[in-house]
């Protein structure tokens, strides 16, 4: 269970979030800015609470929390700079954070894709959890590799995106005995935020994660005008 120090740290972070929400209520804040920041604050609150819900020390809690917030902020920085989040850049930035470069231990293949800020942040958090798991338990913790591919099928207002993260490791991978925050992000959070369906397959040579979701107008940043 969280310690008193952890609970105190959570209370401080939530107090900061409350002050930010109060600032957002000021009439001189542009509507779009208020909406974007409120969305980010809501996600921060979720990360803060969920990161503290597992059994670990304060140092471990703070480390995991900071890494998750960093992933969120990297995605937000892309959105601030470009107006939408380039999916390839999101992936490359997150993997580079763990010294995994495109063309070396990681390969990327997929069409140009730009995401709305909220959708990009959710996916950034999911990719972060996959990367951390690969470092701690999978391909990036040894001599393995990761093949990342995505494709878009169908036409109309919401074509279907299929994203596949396939690790090839040097040792067999067993399904974990318990599921933590990362699994919750990949399943429940993606389903709630993006209407995504996620399949986690612990294959003999490494993890395969397949995520499918519709590129609706609230997800596809290229539709923003």
Buried (B, 14 or more C-beta within 10 A) or exposed (E): EBEEEBEEBBEEBBEEBEEBBEEBEEEEEEEEEBBBBBBBBEBBBBBBEBBBEBEBEBEEBBEBBEBBBBBBBBBBEBBEEEEBBBBBBBBBBBBBBBEBEBEEBBEBEBEEBBBBBBBBBBBBBBBBBBBBBBBEBBBBBEEBBBBBEBBBEEEEEBBEBBBBBBBBBEBEBEEEEEEBBBBBBBBEBBBEBBBBBBEBEBEEBBBBBBBBBBBBEBBBBEBEE
